[in-house]
Amino acid sequence: MASSTSKRPGIAWYTMLIGLSLVFVAPLVWMFLTSFKTRNEALAIPPTFLPEEFSTKGYQTILGDDSQAPVLTWFLNSLLAAVGHTVLVLAVASGAAYALARMEFPGKKLIFGVIISTLLIPSFVLLIPNYLIVDSLQWIDTPLALIVPGAAGAFGVFFLRQFFTSLPPDLEEAAVLDGANHFQIFVKIVLPLSKPALATLAVLSFLSNWNDFIWPIYVMFSPENMTLPPGLATLQGAYGIDYHVLMAGAVITAVPVLALFLFTQRYVIEGVSRSGLKG
């Protein structure tokens, strides 16, 4: 009893957790409250925490002036790119990870080592090569330029391989005895058992594409084809320093991300813990 009591977290531990939670949540709360302030209050010094005059002018401006800020179009572009990219990542990564985890073929370890080594390459180094490839395929200023590049990333293969190797081999052996081939085992046994890992990778891939700011600037030139991050950045020029408008746009951008995390957080935690990527 004494031993279990001594291991129980104390007040200092909970205080630290609450403090860290406030640090991470405070910017989101400030963004949300500022989006409902008037222009003068959003610029006031010293700043106010709660809106003294509740206003939806920021949302009316950003959603009503479609000629200068087609936010809904940017939102749909971002959603199409993020969903398409996520589906493609899951298809490519799961197939490659299954082959590396469950199949035997010459050079498997070398191939896996090469894939892992690409994690060391900074993403900015690949901007120009990826642009040249996309340009040669005539995908510039099309949704394919946002969906396809990066779909065969090494992280997804590594993450799913770690999960697939943790699955008990007895299930596959029983399926082989019943006459199943690798494709049937992959589709009917491995994928259904890997929902936590697939959900985790889906969330990470969606967030990466949804929040991407640099790559869309390189490949998307038409205002109607922009995604939300670079589109909202142009509002600084269109509306000066109207922070309540910018914060309204930021809230609209954050809503799908928060909703996705709330619905999948259980799978994310389980997927990370079972893939050996704790911490």
C-alpha positions in Angstrom: 0.0 0.0 0.0 2.8 2.4 0.9 4.5 1.7 -2.4 1.3 2.4 -4.5 0.6 5.6 -2.5 4.1 6.9 -3.1 3.7 6.5 -6.9 0.5 8.4 -7.0 0.9 11.8 -8.8 1.0 14.7 -6.4 -0.4 18.3 -6.6 2.7 19.6 -8.3 2.3 17.1 -11.1 -1.3 18.1 -11.7 -0.4 21.8 -11.4 2.2 21.4 -14.1 -0.2 19.6 -16.4 -2.9 22.3 -15.9 -0.2 24.9 -16.6 0.9 23.2 -19.8 -2.7 22.8 -20.9 -3.3 26.5 -20.5 -0.2 27.3 -22.5 -1.4 25.2 -25.4 -5.1 26.2 -25.2 -4.7 29.9 -24.6 -3.8 30.8 -28.2 -6.9 29.0 -29.5 -9.1 30.7 -26.9 -7.6 34.1 -27.8 -8.1 33.4 -31.5 -11.7 32.5 -31.0 -12.5 35.5 -28.8 -10.7 38.0 -31.0 -12.8 36.7 -34.0 -15.9 38.1 -32.2 -14.4 41.5 -31.4 -14.9 44.7 -33.3 -12.0 46.1 -35.4 -11.2 48.8 -32.9 -11.3 46.4 -29.9 -9.1 43.9 -31.7 -6.5 46.7 -32.2 -6.9 48.1 -28.7 -3.9 48.6 -26.4 -4.0 47.2 -23.7 -5.9 44.3 -25.3 -9.1 43.0 -23.8 -9.7 39.3 -23.1 -13.4 39.1 -23.5 -15.2 41.0 -26.3 -16.9 44.1 -24.8 -19.1 44.3 -27.8 -19.9 40.9 -29.4 -19.6 41.2 -33.2 -19.8 38.8 -36.1 -18.4 41.4 -38.5 -15.2 39.4 -39.0 -17.2 36.3 -40.2 -19.6 38.5 -42.3 -16.6 40.1 -44.0 -14.7 37.0 -44.7 -17.7 34.9 -45.8 -19.6 37.7 -47.5 -17.0 39.3 -49.8 -16.5 36.5 -52.2 -14.9 38.7 -54.8 -11.8 39.5 -52.6 -11.8 36.5 -50.3 -13.5 33.3 -51.7 -13.0 31.5 -48.4 -15.6 28.8 -49.0 -13.9 28.0 -52.3 -10.5 27.9 -50.5 -12.1 25.7 -47.9 -13.4 23.2 -50.4 -10.0 23.2 -52.3 -8.2 22.4 -49.0 -10.7 19.7 -48.1 -10.4 18.1 -51.6 -6.6 18.2 -51.5 -6.4 16.9 -47.9 -8.9 14.0 -48.3 -7.4 13.0 -51.7 -3.9 13.1 -50.3 -4.8 11.1 -47.2 -6.5 8.4 -49.2 -3.5 8.1 -51.5 -1.1 8.0 -48.6 -3.0 5.2 -46.9 -3.2 3.1 -50.1 0.5 3.5 -50.9 1.9 3.2 -47.4 -0.2 0.2 -46.3 0.7 -1.8 -49.4 4.4 -1.0 -49.0 4.4 -1.6 -45.3 2.7 -5.0 -45.6 5.3 -6.1 -48.1 8.2 -5.0 -45.9 6.6 -6.5 -42.7 5.1 -9.7 -43.8 6.6 -10.8 -47.1 10.1 -12.3 -47.8 12.0 -11.2 -50.9 15.6 -10.4 -51.8 16.9 -7.0 -50.7 14.0 -6.3 -48.3 16.2 -4.9 -45.6 18.2 -2.8 -48.0 15.0 -1.3 -49.5 13.6 -0.6 -46.0 16.9 1.0 -45.1 16.8 3.2 -48.2 13.2 4.3 -47.4 14.1 5.1 -43.8 17.2 7.1 -44.9 14.9 9.4 -46.9 13.5 10.7 -43.6 16.8 12.5 -43.1 16.3 14.6 -46.2 14.8 18.1 -45.3 11.5 18.7 -47.1 12.6 22.0 -48.5 15.3 20.2 -50.5 12.6 18.5 -52.5 10.7 21.6 -53.4 12.5 22.3 -56.7 12.6 18.6 -57.9 9.0 18.1 -57.0 8.0 21.3 -58.8 9.9 20.2 -62.0 8.2 16.8 -61.9 4.7 18.4 -61.4 5.4 20.9 -64.2 6.5 18.2 -66.6 3.2 16.4 -65.9 1.3 19.6 -66.5 -0.3 19.5 -63.1 0.6 23.1 -62.1 -2.5 24.9 -60.8 -4.5 21.7 -60.6 -5.6 19.7 -57.6 -3.3 16.8 -58.6 -0.3 19.1 -57.7 -1.6 19.1 -54.1 -2.7 15.5 -53.8 0.0 13.3 -55.4 3.4 14.7 -54.3 4.4 13.3 -51.0 1.9 10.5 -51.1 4.7 7.9 -51.0 6.4 9.4 -48.0 8.7 7.2 -45.8 7.1 8.0 -42.5 3.8 6.3 -43.5 5.6 3.2 -44.6 7.7 3.1 -41.4 4.7 3.8 -39.1 2.5 1.1 -40.6 5.3 -1.4 -40.9 6.0 -1.1 -37.1 2.3 -1.8 -36.5 2.0 -4.7 -38.9 5.0 -6.4 -37.3 3.2 -6.3 -34.0 0.2 -8.3 -35.3 0.2 -12.0 -34.3 1.5 -14.2 -37.2 -0.9 -17.1 -36.2 -3.8 -15.3 -38.0 -1.9 -15.3 -41.2 -0.8 -18.8 -40.9 -4.3 -20.0 -40.3 -5.4 -18.0 -43.4 -2.7 -19.6 -45.5 -3.9 -23.0 -44.4 -7.3 -22.0 -45.6 -5.9 -21.2 -49.0 -5.7 -17.4 -48.7 -3.1 -15.5 -50.7 -1.2 -12.4 -49.7 -3.7 -10.0 -51.1 -6.6 -11.6 -49.3 -4.7 -11.7 -46.1 -3.8 -8.0 -46.5 -7.4 -6.9 -47.2 -9.4 -9.3 -45.0 -7.1 -9.7 -42.0 -4.3 -7.1 -41.7 -6.2 -4.0 -42.7 -9.2 -4.6 -40.4 -6.9 -5.2 -37.5 -4.9 -2.1 -38.2 -7.7 0.5 -37.8 -5.9 2.4 -35.0 -2.7 2.8 -37.1 -4.5 3.7 -40.3 -6.6 6.3 -38.4 -3.5 7.8 -36.9 -1.7 8.0 -40.2 -4.9 9.4 -41.8 -5.0 12.2 -39.2 -1.3 13.0 -39.6 -1.5 13.1 -43.4 -4.7 15.2 -43.3 -3.1 17.7 -40.9 0.1 17.9 -42.9 -1.7 18.6 -46.2 -4.4 20.9 -44.6 -1.8 23.1 -42.9 0.7 23.2 -45.8 1.5 26.7 -46.7 4.7 26.6 -48.8 3.9 24.0 -51.5 0.5 25.5 -52.6 2.3 28.8 -53.1 4.7 27.1 -55.6 2.1 25.2 -57.6 -1.2 27.1 -57.3 -1.5 30.5 -59.0 -5.2 31.2 -59.6 -7.0 32.8 -56.7 -9.9 30.3 -57.2 -7.6 27.4 -56.9 -5.8 28.5 -53.7 -6.1 26.6 -50.4 -6.9 28.1 -47.1 -3.4 28.8 -45.6 -2.1 30.9 -48.5 -5.5 32.3 -49.2 -5.9 33.6 -45.7 -2.4 35.1 -45.9 -3.6 37.4 -48.7 -6.2 38.9 -46.4 -3.5 40.8 -44.7 -3.1 42.8 -47.9 -6.8 43.0 -48.7 -8.0 44.1 -45.2 -4.9 45.7 -43.7 -4.5 44.8 -40.1 -8.1 43.7 -39.4 -7.2 41.0 -36.9 -10.8 40.1 -36.1 -11.1 39.1 -39.8 -7.9 37.1 -39.8 -8.9 35.4 -36.6 -12.3 34.5 -38.1 -10.5 32.9 -41.0 -8.2 31.1 -38.6 -11.2 29.7 -36.7 -12.8 28.4 -39.9 -9.4 26.7 -40.7 -9.1 25.1 -37.3 -12.7 23.7 -37.0 -12.2 20.7 -39.3 -8.9 19.9 -37.7 -10.4 20.0 -34.2 -13.4 17.9 -35.3 -11.1 15.3 -36.9 -9.0 15.0 -33.8 -12.0 14.7 -31.4 -13.5 11.9 -33.5 -10.2 10.0 -33.9 -8.2 10.7 -30.7 -8.9 7.2 -29.3 -7.6 5.5 -32.4 -4.6 8.0 -32.5 -3.5 7.1 -29.0 -3.9 3.4 -29.5 -2.1 3.5 -32.9 0.9 5.4 -31.6 1.2 3.2 -28.5 1.1 0.0 -30.5 3.4 1.2 -33.2 6.3 1.8 -30.8 6.3 5.5 -31.3 5.6 6.6 -27.7 6.8 10.1 -26.8 
